[in-house]
């Protein structure tokens, strides 16, 4: 079974290897779409949505400076970083992060899929 959970966070960054305005400090309200896979348990759920939302929110870099986490925090690099981080948190729960979509605005996203 697949679960889809959408979360948001705010953060600032700058792109040190970009020749344009995004080289300067700026911020985004990011939207993250998680597609999580797991078996349906006897209680009829893969996992409690409330618990998953809290767990995911705790891992997101809300109100942080992304350059402290990723040297060149492009949407692509940040998506890969978050995918690895969240995958590691979900595996002990018997869950697999299938895809992560990181939307930096309403029309542009980076997508990471499990191999």
URLIN-V336388 format. One record per run of one state. SS is the DSSP state (H for helix, E for strand, C for the rest). FROM is the first residue (numbers start at 0). TO is the last residue. Records with the same first field share a line. If there is no record, write none. Layout:
# URLIN-V336388
SS->FROM-TO, FROM-TO
This chain:
# URLIN-V336388
C->0-0, 13-19, 23-24, 37-47, 59-62, 68-73, 91-94, 105-106, 113-114
E->1-12, 25-36, 63-64, 95-104, 107-112
H->20-22, 48-58, 65-67, 74-90
